[in-house]
Amino acid sequence: MANAPELDPDVKSPVALGSGPHSAPGFDIGGQVRVAHPFVLAPMSGVTDTAFRRMVQSASGGTVGLLVTEFISIEGLTRTNLKAMMRMAFNPIAERPLSVQIFGADADRMASAARIIEAAGAQIVDINCGCPAPKVVRKGGGAELMRQSDHLAHLVESTVAATKLPVTVKIRSGWSADTVNAVDVARKVEAAGAAMVAVHGRTRLQLYTGEADWSVVQAVAAAVRIPVLGSGDVATAEEALWRLQTCGAAGVMIGRAAIMNPWIFGQIDDLVAGRPARAITNQHRLEALRHFRDMMAERMPDRVIPGRLKQFLARMTKGFAHGTVLRERAMRAQTTAEMFEWIEGFFDAVDHDRLDAWVETARSRVPSAAAL
Ligand SMILES: Cc1cc2nc3c(=O)[nH]c(=O)nc-3n(C[C@H](O)[C@H](O)[C@H](O)COP(=O)(O)O)c2cc1C
């Protein structure tokens, strides 16, 4: 379809399509949790809530190996703060295995948070050591723990002692370019009882700029016995498979690419099986948007749903001809129903070659849109 963005042609190292199955075995975490597919949906604050996770898992035909919550404050969780409880919400049947990610710096509170997570029925407790936000780092949590690795080891030990669930850790490559210490940190948390380490190949100071350094992932994978996940900049199914095949890690995390392409895990599965990655149609896009809306409607008032849908719609329709007109119309929608009228009209026009007429109507409905 002319209007649909193609899979990124800039494949780092082409996977030989149709040449037969590729090897992408699953792995175990702490001898307790089986990750059947080694591709994991990365935690993303403000994005990967239960509605989003379920939408991605469904769009990808159940091939996401592990789902991780947004990071949750141990202070909030142990005080049953509403935001923390909302962030921990999950569907125990549709989301399995599920890891609940927490952040903070107090060992007793982290242990209590782990007990709450275990009681809630999740499968894994994950400690965040990557968040670069000043308000988190200032209080000793997130990426600050990359500089306080002895304290991090203590946190891991006391959390492991508090729960029967495997405790895992998500780190960055280090604090800064001249203090890259992911290997040391990974060894320490392994010795403290961590059952898996995920490595985002950027430093705290890089935030999300530059490129993720996968040589750090490779070095960590070579240095520890526990499973390692690599994270950073995986844009396509081909790239995900190439990373798995070349970085030596047990699995690969995919974050931002899954917002644009929630079918990516299913596409990886296609490649693994030696099939071309499934083509995504506007019907798939509509289904995903509707599913996401329905999942949100289970737990949020209608007035907040358009805001969440906009974020997803903007990424999903990036690169579409006249996608800006759709986004502009959708941004102004007051209700979910109104938003869907625009979305459905747009995809219908694309599929029936009536886009020019749709754009004209869209612009005439709101005069200021003529400037688009
Ligand atoms: C909007 C956003 C929110 C994020 N929130 C979290 C988080 O809550 N916990 C965490 O460990 N990492 C978080 N990350 C980092 C991702 O998990 C991932 O490591 C990073 O985005 C690199 O992977 P990607 O290029 O596949 O997105 C976040 C990233 C983004 C873009």
The ligand as an ORCA input file, in Angstrom:
! r2SCAN-3c Opt
* xyz 0 1
  C       9.033      7.262     27.223
  C      10.007      6.297     27.843
  C       9.815      5.881     29.134
  C      10.710      4.977     29.730
  N      10.457      4.529     30.995
  C      11.246      3.557     31.529
  C      10.918      2.962     32.778
  O       9.899      3.283     33.420
  N      11.775      2.028     33.268
  C      12.906      1.631     32.593
  O      13.643      0.775     33.068
  N      13.207      2.152     31.387
  C      12.402      3.086     30.836
  N      12.683      3.572     29.590
  C      13.836      3.018     28.847
  C      13.393      1.851     27.946
  O      12.978      0.749     28.712
  C      14.519      1.415     26.986
  O      15.590      0.885     27.727
  C      15.025      2.570     26.114
  O      13.956      3.326     25.613
  C      15.852      2.062     24.940
  O      15.118      1.149     24.183
  P      14.297      1.532     22.824
  O      15.242      2.255     21.920
  O      13.882      0.178     22.310
  O      13.162      2.392     23.217
  C      11.831      4.497     28.995
  C      12.018      4.931     27.687
  C      11.131      5.805     27.102
  C      11.360      6.245     25.678
*
